[in-house]
Amino acid sequence: MSELRQIVAVILIGLGSLRSRYATAMVIVIGMASVVGVLTSMLSLTSGMTRAYYTPEDARRAVVWAGTANFDQSRSLHRDVIGTILDAPGIARGSDGAPLADAEFLMRLPTLEGFADGELNVRGLSGAGLAMRPAFRVVAGHMFQAGRRELLVGTGALRKFGLGVGGKVQLIDGDWPIVGVFTNGGDILESYLVGDADTIMAATRRHGYAQVMAQLNDAGAYAKFAAWLTENPALAVSVERKTDYDLRQVGSQSAFFTDMAYLIGAIMALGAMFGVVKIMYATVRARTREIGTLRAMGFGAAPVAASVLAEAALLGVVGALLGAALAWLVFDGREMWVWGSFRLHVSANLWALGLLWALVTSLVGGLTPALRAARLPASEALRAA
Amino acid sequence: MSGSDLQTLQIETPVFQEHETASGHTVKFLPLVWSAIWRQRTESLLTLFALTVAFTLFGAMLALNAAYEKAIADARMDRLFVTRRFDGPATLPLGYREQLARIPGVTAVGGQIWFGGHEQDVHHGILIMFVDEGMRAAWPELPLSQADWHALDAMPAGIFLTRKAAARRNARIGGIVTLNTAPGSRADGGTSWYFTVLGVVPDPPGWGQWNPDLIIANMRYWEETSDLQERNGVNTLRVAIDRPEHALAVCRAIETRFTNANPALSCVPARENAQELAEANINMRRISLGIAAAGLFMILFLCANGMAESVRERLWEFGVLKTFGYSDAGLGFLVVLEAAIPTLLAALLGAALARAVDTFIAHLAVTGVINMPEISASSAAFGWALCVALIVALVSSVAPLQRVRRMPVGAVVAGR
């Protein structure tokens, strides 16, 4: 019998006897399910947050800031420089020939009564800003109009704060009615109210925008666009790829948490690995007679070791699938609010990571028992039984 | 009967002869328990390691949770934060201090203004908090002694750094910390602010959760040096009140008094503010409890399985002990002790190791963007770990004990 066939045969024999070792096998399955369940659940937060901040169009977008004031709440980009910024090369044009670039800002609103645990913000944008967001849809009420006190509420903010059409929020000049509800492909914009930037600025005596968001002709246009702006002596601006800004935003909120997820996943995997070693040693002990018989029949050491490793790996993978499935069932799609609304996402990448995590842990844990099984002398194994 | 079984029996017989002596009861059980634990040394050690790791995680998460709870509890209800109600460019006028001080229940008002720039390059940001004299009474938790306040008075360009802030910059007393800005921050047209380090002070309790570090400077220096347009304003007013239970009423009075002022004011008690921030960020308190629960589940499953396996493999031994007259209670005690010894040992080791994990987590937070409250080793964490270990031992022993209690002694001893 070839080595490969021996390996397959011994693995099948080992797996066949799993039913009689059901309880001990479950220790590996449950342990690994705990490890992968915790890891994927924690990382689903980062995954969901990333999905909320990134949009497919971001690869072709750039953000222009006033100097080092590179945050959404800034008010440092004054109206008189916007025209110059829009003259920069590489900006895509809309169907009307106007540049696809928009001066925008984010403004904090007073805390709503009864909703202390979430910050409500309004994003000021214009027609060009809406044109740059192809997923933007008004799903109830009507679109805000420039020059009027009108705001739309995103579906995330609607769910969080209970604001709907007919509701009002307070700005410094009085109440502003909400005239519509919008969606934007599930991204972070849905956590805010939106309104006409210039109207809001006039009403709140605000003098500056935070940023100009520009749609470029292609990703390659960025270098020239950035150089033109930063080297222009009439401007004191900084430029950033939109994807870099997304990364900065997600990173600032989730980097520590992601590190924590990996640290905890590693600690749990270490504990589970000791469990795997222990269980697989017990398995080898329980299968001593079987192993001795196989060796006496002429089966080699490698197939015996492979069967132990295969059993550990299989149990680990089953545990990983169970853990990831539980994380998916409990957390996937669940809405969270961390400075904005997003949905937890147990992505395919996380499933793959969980499987890999469990597989490596199981194989490392199964290694020494496999070696012990391989080194069992047939005569001794048969006598011990 | 195998050779090893006979050997076990020979060891255990004298124990049986003396086990009815009440005072020596536990002591006489110990060799039996020890031989049971040490029966499969490698596997026992592996179980201990696995349990220790799980208890380490459990302890670390409990300590993390406690640290976040403490950060909120440390934020006091008799301290109020007063800020602008509406988003706007202007700071709060310094004149508001006197008006707030006249509101019933208010005992002290202090102002603070944050001023930021960069140190050696734009990637090394720095934030300085200028505080006024009123903070002595409005924010007595600020870690400045009377001598420190005098030193600030004597040298307005002086600063005090908290330990974290000093360590991050390797700052020493007498050294200079430089803050660079864009043109327009100083009245003299300069762009660099030079501060002399007057001392290093402890990090205020709960402070680290929201800001990486704290550098305290004298507002008088700000008022004398900053651009004229920037003066006479603060970002936040801190208000101390007479009684914590008056917090909401005083806050309402402040907001009402300043409803039509420009800028209008918003007021929140410090504890509520801490709670809101905790809810707005990723909620580590809830998450840490979830992870601790997962660790606990692993511990329980591992231990229960170990005990079930141990009892199953030693049924004959229990049968013999029963034949010799051991009661179910005595055997129960034996099984519980066998489960309790490794779990208690793992709990102690795990709780000690948890401290190292928490230190590493704090390090991750400090080097990252988010900071977190100080995590301190507490006897409560050890206490919880030991309690959990005992409960796990008891729960793990239930099924094996039932098996021992119901086993047909004759058949088991006869090897059937």
Contacts between the chains, C-beta under 8 A, distances in Angstrom:
chain1	res1	chain2	res2	distance
A	23	B	305	6.2
A	23	B	308	6.4
A	23	B	309	7.6
A	24	B	305	6.4
A	24	B	309	6.5
A	26	B	301	7.9
A	26	B	305	7.5
A	27	B	301	6.2
A	27	B	302	6.2
A	27	B	305	4.7
A	30	B	297	7.7
A	30	B	298	7.6
A	30	B	301	5.1
A	31	B	298	5.7
A	31	B	301	7.0
A	31	B	302	7.0
A	34	B	294	5.0
A	34	B	295	7.9
A	34	B	297	5.9
A	34	B	298	5.1
A	37	B	294	6.9
A	38	B	290	7.8
A	38	B	291	5.8
A	38	B	294	4.9
A	41	B	290	7.8
A	42	B	287	7.2
A	42	B	291	7.9
A	45	B	282	6.8
A	67	B	182	6.0
A	68	B	118	7.7
A	68	B	122	6.1
A	68	B	182	7.5
A	73	B	87	7.5
A	75	B	89	6.1
A	107	B	87	4.7
A	108	B	87	4.5
A	109	B	87	7.4
A	110	B	85	5.3
A	110	B	86	6.4
A	110	B	266	6.4
A	111	B	266	7.3
A	116	B	272	7.0
A	116	B	275	7.9
A	116	B	276	5.2
A	116	B	279	7.9
A	117	B	275	7.7
A	117	B	276	5.7
A	117	B	279	3.6
A	117	B	280	6.4
A	118	B	279	7.5
A	118	B	280	6.4
A	119	B	280	6.2
A	170	B	86	7.9
A	171	B	86	6.9
A	172	B	86	4.1
A	172	B	88	6.7
A	172	B	264	7.8
A	204	B	86	7.2
A	204	B	87	7.4
A	204	B	88	7.1
A	205	B	88	7.5
A	206	B	88	7.6
A	206	B	89	7.4
A	207	B	89	7.1
A	236	B	182	7.8
A	251	B	369	7.2
A	252	B	369	4.7
A	252	B	370	7.9
A	253	B	281	7.6
A	253	B	282	7.0
A	253	B	370	7.9
A	254	B	282	7.1
A	255	B	368	5.1
A	255	B	369	6.1
A	255	B	370	7.6
A	256	B	364	6.0
A	256	B	365	5.4
A	256	B	368	4.3
A	256	B	369	6.9
A	256	B	370	4.4
A	256	B	372	7.9
A	257	B	282	5.1
A	257	B	284	7.8
A	259	B	364	4.7
A	259	B	368	6.8
A	260	B	284	8.0
A	260	B	361	6.5
A	260	B	364	6.8
A	263	B	357	7.7
A	263	B	360	7.1
A	263	B	361	6.9
A	263	B	364	7.1
A	264	B	57	6.7
A	264	B	291	5.8
A	267	B	53	6.3
A	267	B	56	6.6
A	267	B	57	5.1
A	267	B	60	7.9
A	267	B	357	6.9
A	268	B	53	7.8
A	268	B	54	7.8
A	268	B	57	6.3
A	268	B	294	7.3
A	268	B	295	7.2
A	268	B	298	7.2
A	270	B	53	5.1
A	271	B	49	8.0
A	271	B	50	5.0
A	271	B	51	8.0
A	271	B	53	3.4
A	271	B	54	4.7
A	271	B	57	7.1
A	271	B	295	7.8
A	271	B	298	6.2
A	272	B	50	7.5
A	272	B	298	7.3
A	274	B	46	5.1
A	274	B	47	7.7
A	274	B	49	4.3
A	274	B	50	3.7
A	274	B	53	6.5
A	275	B	46	7.6
A	275	B	47	8.0
A	275	B	50	4.6
A	275	B	298	7.7
A	275	B	302	5.7
A	277	B	46	5.2
A	278	B	43	5.1
A	278	B	46	3.7
A	278	B	47	5.6
A	278	B	50	6.6
A	278	B	306	8.0
A	281	B	40	8.0
A	281	B	42	6.1
A	281	B	43	5.5
A	281	B	46	7.1
A	282	B	40	7.8
A	282	B	43	6.1
A	282	B	309	6.7
A	285	B	40	7.9
A	337	B	280	7.7
A	338	B	280	7.2
A	338	B	281	6.4
A	338	B	282	5.4
A	339	B	280	6.1
A	339	B	281	7.6
